[in-house]
Amino acid sequence: AAVANWVVENGYNFAGKSFCIYHVSPAQASDPDELVTEVCFPVEKK
């Protein structure tokens, strides 16, 4: 909800499906604290 609020409050619209980039995936690290995932939300200015 925080991302959706920011998008609306800052004059943007969502412009596609969200996707993830796994910088450090479970295949690379067995410790969950070492996992790094970037969640991306395509947006466009209103």
C-alpha positions, 0 to 999 in steps of 0.5 A: 500500500505504501508504494501505491500511495506514493505513486498517486501522491506524486503524480504517477500512474502504474504503467505495467506489471511489477517484477522482481530482480533477484540480485542474490537468490536462494540458489546463491545464498542459503541464509535468508538474511543474505537474499537481495531482491529488488521489486520494480513497479513501472510508472509513468507521469500523469 
